[in-house]
Structures are given as C-alpha cells and as structure tokens.
Amino acid sequence: MKAKIRWFILILVFIATGLNFLDRQVLSMTIIKIQDELNITDVQYGIINTSFLISYALMFTIGGRLIDKIGGKLGLALSVGIWSTASVLHGVITGFYHLLAFRFLLGIGEGGCFPGAAKTVYEWFGRKERALANGIAIGGSAIGAVVAPPLTILISSTYGWRWTFIIPGLFGILWVLAWVAISWRNKGGATQDQEVNAPVERAEGISFREIIKNRSARVLVLMRFLLDPVFYFLMFWVPKYLSEERGLSFDRIGELFWIPFMALGVSNIIGGWISDKLIANNLSVNAARKWVMGSAALLTLIAPFISRVSSVELAVGFMAIMMFAHGFWITNYITAISDIFGKYATSTVVGLSGTAGALAGVLVNPLIGMVVQNYSYGPLWLVAGIMYPLTFLIMLIFIPNLNPLAVRVLLR
C-alpha cells in the first residue's frame, strides 16, 4: 500500500508542476486580447512581467526555506493554493493594477513549487529511485508547456479569455483538496536513507548561514546562475528566432515549437531512470549523476549548428536535442542537491539556485536583446553550446563527490 501511495503522490506532483508552467504561460497568449479590452500598454505589460519575476525569484528561496521547515505536504499545498487562487483572480481583472497585483501573487505561489517537489521526492523515495522520481516530478512542467498553447486557444475561443485563467485555477484548487486528503505516515524516502545517513538524521537542522558558507551549496547556486539564462533563451526567444531568422508564420511556429518541450518532458524521466539504473548496477551515486550530466553537456555542443543548418525542421530537431539534454541535466542536478543536503536543506538549496537562475534571466535578457538587435542569433547559439560543458567542468573541480558527508561537516 505504501508503494502505491507514494507513486500516486508522485503523479500529483507531476500534475502540480504541469499546472505551474501552464498557468504562467496563459498570459503570454491572451495578452493581445487583454490589451485591446483593458487598454494595457506594452510598457505596462513589461512591468507586469517584472512583478512576476521579482516575487517568483524571492519565493524560490523563501519558499524553499519554509518548506524545509514545514515539509513537502503543507508546503506544496500552500504553493499550489496561492497560485491557483491568483490564477482565478486573473479572470476578474478590470485594469492594469489588478493584473499587476495578481501576477505578483502568482509568482509568490509558483516560486515554492519546485522546492516543494524536490522535498516531496526526498521524503518518499530513497536514493536508488530518487532520480527517476525527480524526473517524473519536474517532467510535468514540460508537459504543461506543451499543453498550454492549444488548451488556451480552445478555452478562449469557446468561453472567452477570462476562463483561460479561471478553469486551470479551479483545477488547481481541486488538486489541493486531493493533496491534503492523503495520509503521509510511513514516508518511504527518509526510511530508506536512514541507515546510510544516520548522523545526519539525528541532527537538529542546518542554519541558513551554514548553508551559504558551504562550498557545495555555493557552487550549485552558481551553476544554476550560469545555465538558467540558456533555458530562458530557449523558452522565450525561439519563437522570435523562427519568425525573424527563419521567416515562419505564427501558425507554423505553433506547429513546431511544442516539439522541444516534449523532448524535455521525456528526457526528464529517462535521465532519472538511467541514473537510478546505473546505481542499481553498482555504480556510485556520484558517478551515476555525473555520468548523465556529462553526457547531457556533450549533447549541448550541437547548439551552434542550429543557426547554420538550412532546414527549419532540422534546426528545430537540434533544439529538441538541446532540450533533451537539459532534461537529463536538470533532473540529475536537483537529485544531486538532495544527495548532498538531504532532509534538512534540499528545498533551501533548490530554492536558492532557482532564485539565482531567475535573477540571471532578468539580467541577461536585455543583453540577449542587444545581441539580437545589433548582430544576430548566431553568437547566442554559440554561447548556449559552451555553457553546459563549462558548468560541468566547474562541478567536477569544486564538487568532486556528491556525498552526504558534506552535510555532516555542516552539522559539526
């Protein structure tokens, strides 16, 4: 029974991360209709997006720290409940300030999603299954990105743009009711790891200051700071690239752009499965996680060729390989955090890294715009192909072992 419950919980986490990406993408697709009806300017729309990024970045760390204190069950319930309420409120906006406030509230809720997902996986799954479980958990986000465009168009054309916010929000509230109804007694993960990490499990906790002082934590945060701008580039700039550099129509972009995100969702799961399979075949945790992450880094070297191939379909195929590699990487990256920091600091470090990545995205996006405006997309694809191998090299040098002993050092 316990095994069935934990996989059901994992499915719910998968749905939650899917809703997380779906809910944040609805506005980008409905903003044209909203602007026409409510007279919101492009400048105001930019401010609205900034309000989301600010609260989202802050709550990655604050939410992660809170979830380490209160646990995955209550943490995810609060997170999904807040952003689902915010989504419903989007449906009753009457002007700029309403949208500004509700977008800020959306970021507060969504910032706790991935730290909560990582915490939940740690609480229910042991080391030999944790990478696969993390892959499934965060894989929902890619599926949400795939589903968002057609679902938004369907709801908007049938019921109007307001219902594109209200219906997913109501679904999120139903998710919270199902989530809180589950009994969390006899969690699997902590039990499976207890024999290995007994000194850690007896510790009272880790202070935020001790986490910041830990070298592994700082390196992991730096890695996310370096790589998240690459992911944001793939997410936010590829439609413009396909339109401006490849001359594709809006409809044709819609026909192709889902493919990289589908590759991401599949690779989240496969990357975790491979890592766990290597451990089951007696490879160390350190070697298994890094073998998969290193393979992903090598795959990203294909990025510079995206701007060079003549075929649009081949270019999109190369983008899919990039996203596939990112799925391998991010699943094992998050799992590596839980391998090192365990019960008391996993959500905090995931949160810190997410904040760093979001802030890097805010800083780098204007630079991307300058490069596109003054040069072309070619230098950006070149940088995208270099960053993963560079970041992996940093990891090899400064985190030679993904060992829970790093946590024990903090606790002495």
N, C-alpha and C positions, 0 to 999 in steps of 0.2 A: 504493500500500500504506500509506504514512504517513497519508493522509487517512482510510482505513478504520480504522486502528488508533486514531486519536485520537477518532473517533466511537464506537468500541467502548469506549474508556476513559471517555468521557462517559456512556455508558449505565451503566457500572459505578458511576460517581459518583452518578448518578440513583438507582440501587438502594441505594447506601450511605446517602444522605440519607433515603430512604424507610424503611429499617431503623431509622435514628436516631429518627424520630418514632414508628414502630410500637413499638419496644422500650420507649420511655419511657411509652407510654400503656397498656401491658398492665396495669400495677399498679393504675391507677385503676379498671379494670373488674373486676379479680379480688379487690380488697381485701376485699370483703364476705365472700367465701368464706375468704380467708386469716384474717381476723379471727375468724371462727367456729371455725376449726380450730386456730389457734395462740394464741388469746386475746390478740390485739394490740389495745390500746385506741385510741380516736380521738386521744388526746394523743400516744401513741407513733407513730401514723401521721403526725401533723403533724411530729414530729421526723424521721421517715424522709424525708419530702418535703424538709425543710430541708437534710438531709445531702446530698441530690442537688443541690439548687440551689447549695449552697456549693462543692462540687467542680466542678460544671458552670461556674459563674461564674469560678472561679480558672483552670480549664484552658482557657477560651476564650482568655485572654491568654497563659498559659504555653505552651499547645499551639500557639497561633498563632506565637509567637516561635520555638519549637522547629522548627516546620515550615518557617519561612523559612530556617532553618539547614540542615535535612536534606533538604528537598524534599518535594513532594507525594506521591510514591510511598511512601516509607518512613513519612511522617507519617500518611497515611490508613490504611496497613496497621496501624500501631501503634494508632491510634484505634479502628478497627473491631474489631481483635483484642481490645483491652481490654474494650470494652463488650459484645462478643458473649460473651466468657468470663464477664463479670459477669451477663449475662442467663441463661446456662446455670446458673450458681451459684444464681440465684433459685429454680430448680426443686428445690433440695435443702435449702432453709432449714428450720430447726426452731424458730425463735423470733425475737424482736424484734431481738437483737443481730446475728444473721446478716443479716437484711433490711437493717438499718441500714448494715452494712459493705458489702454487695453493692450497695446503692443508691448509696453514696458512690463505689464503684468504677465503677459505670455512668456517673456524672457525669464522672469523670476521662476515660473514653474518649470520651463523646459531646461533651465540650467542644472536642475537636480536629477534629470533623467538618467544620464549615462553613469554618473557616480552611483546612483541607486541601483542601476542594472548590474554594475560590477560588484557591488556589495551583496546583492541578492545571489549572484552566481557563487561568490565565495562562501556564503552561508550554507548553500545547498549542495555544492559539488566539490569533490576532492580534486587533488592535483591531476590525477590520471584522466579526468573528464572535463576539467575546467576550461581548457582552451576551446573545445567543441562547444561547450555551453555558452562561453562568451561570444563565440562566432554566431551562434543562433540568436543570442540576445541582441547584439548590435546589428545583426543582419536585417532585422525588421526595419531599420532606418532606411536602408537602400530600397526595400520593397515599398515603403511609404513614398519615397521619391519617385518610384516608377508609377505608382497608382495615382498620385496627386493630380497630374495634368488631366487624364481622361475623366476622373471622378469629379473634379472641379467643373469641367466643361459640362458634364452630364447634369449635375445638380443645378448649376447656374442656368442652363437652358430650360430646365424643367420647372424649377421653383423660384429662380432669381438668385442674385449673388449673395444675399444675406444668409440664405440657407446653406451656402457652401461653408460657412463658419459654424452655424448652429448645429447642423447634423453631426459633423465629426466631434464637436464639443459635447453634445449629449451622449454620443457613443463613449467618449472618454469618461464621463460621469458614471455610466453603467459599468465601465471597466473597473472603476474604483470600488464600486459596490461588490463586484465579484472578487476583487483582490482582498479586501478586508474580511471577507467571509471565510477565507482559507485559514486553517489552523497551521501554525508554524512551529509546533512542538516537534522535537526529534529531528532537527535540521541535519542534513547529510554532510555538508562540507566541513564544518568545524569538527565533527566526529571523526571523519576520515583523516584529517590533518593533525589531530590532537597528539597522536603518538609521536609523529615526527617533530612537531613544534611545541612540545610540552612547556619548555621555558617561556616561550612567547605567550602561550595561552594563560599562564599564571600571572602574567604582567598586568598591572592596573591600567595601563594606557600609555599613549605617546603624546606629548605636548606638541602643539603646532610649531613652537620654536625648535624642538628637537628634529621635527620633520624637515624644516627649512635648512637646518645645519647638516643634514645627511647628504653625502655626495651623490648617492644613487638617486635620491629624490630630485636634486637639482639637475642632474644630467637628464633624467626622464622628462622633466619640465622643459628643458632646453630642446630636447628632441622634438617635442610637440610644437614648440615655438617655431622651429625651423621648417617643419613639414606641413602644418595645417594651412599655410598660405598656398601651397601647391594644391591641396584638396579644394580650397575655396576657389582657386583659379579654374579648376576643372568643373566645379559646380556652377559658378556664376558667369564665367566668361566664354565658355564653349559655345553657347547659342549665338553670341555676338561674333565669335570667330567663324562659325559656319555660315553666318549671314554675310559678314563683311569680306572675309577672305575666300570663301568657297561659293558665295553667291546663291545660297539655298533660300528657298521660300520659307515662310513661317510654318506652313503645313509640313514641308519636307523635314524641317528641323524637328518638329514634333514626332515624325515617323522614325527618326534615328536616335534622338537624344536619350531615350529610355534605355538603349542597349548598354551603355557603360554602367548605368546604375544597376541593371540586372546582373551584370558581371560582378559588380561589387557585392551584391547580396549573396550570390552563390559562393564567392571566394571567402566571405566572412566565415561561412560554415565549413567549407573544405579546408581552409587554412587552420582552423581549430582542430578539425578531425585529424589532419596529418600530424600536427604537433602532438596530440594525445596518442596517436598510433605509434609514433617514434618512442614516446616514453614507455608505452606498453611493451615495446620491443627492446627494452632495457637501455635506451639512450637516456642520458641525464636530462633533467628539466632544462638546465642551462643550454645544453647543446640542441635540444629539440626546438625550443623557442627561437634561438638564434639561427638555426639552420633554415627555418621557414622565413624568418625576417630577412636573412641574407639573400635567399632565393628571390624574394619579393624585390629587394633593392636592385638585383641584377635585371629583373624584368623591366624596371622603370627606365632603363637605359634606352628603351625604344622610343621614348618621348620626342627627342629631336627630329626623328623621321616623320612625325605627324605633319609637320609643315612642308615636308619635301615630297611626299608621295602625291601623284596626280589624281588618284582615285579618291573621291569623297568617302566611299564605303570603306576603303582600306584605311583611311585616316580615322574614321570612327572605330574601326576594328582595333587600331593601335590604341585609341583612347580607352576602349574596353579592356585591353591588356593592362593599361595603366591603372584603371580602377580595380581590376582583378588583383593586381599586385598590392594595391592599397588595402584591399580586404584581408589578404594574407598578413600584411604588416600590422594593421591596427588591432586585429584580433589577438595576435600574439604580444603586441605591445601592452595592451590592457591586462592580458593574463600575466605578463611578466611583472607588472606592478603588484598584482595580488600575490604572486610567488614570493616577492621580496617583503612586502609590507603587511600581508596577511589580514587578520581580523581587525586590527586597531587603526589602520591608516590607509587601507586600499582606496576608499572613497575620497579621502582627503587628497591623496596624490593624484588620483584620476581627475578630481576637481581642479587642482592647481594646474595640471597640464592642460585641461580644457580651457581654463581662463587664459593661460599663456597663448594657446593656439588662436583663440578668438581675438585677443589683443593684437597678435601678429597679423591676423587677417585685416583688422581695422587699419593698421599701419601700412601694410603692403598694397592694399587695393588701390589707393591713389597712385602709387608707383607703377602698378600694372597699367593703369590708365595712361600715364605719361609715356610708357614704353610703346603701348599700342598706338597712341596718337602721333608720336614722333618717329617711330621706327616701324615695327611690325610685330607679329606674334612669334616670329622665329626665335628671338632671344629668350622669350618666356618658356617655350618648349624645351630649349636647351637647359635652362636652369632647372626646370621640372625634372629632367632626366638625371641631373647631377645630385640633387639634394638627398635622395634616399640613400645612395651609396655613401655619401659624405656623413650623413647622420648615423648610418650603421657603423661606420668606422669609429665615430665618436663613442658609440655604445661599447664596441669591442675594447677600446682603450680604457675607458673610465668605469665601465661596469663589467669586469672580466667574469664575474659569476653572479647568476640570479639565485642568490642563496638567502634563505630566511635568517641566516646568521647576521645579516645586515640589520635586521630588526632587533635582534638580541643586543647588538652593540649599542643601539639607541637606548635600550632599557637599562643599561648598567649604571 
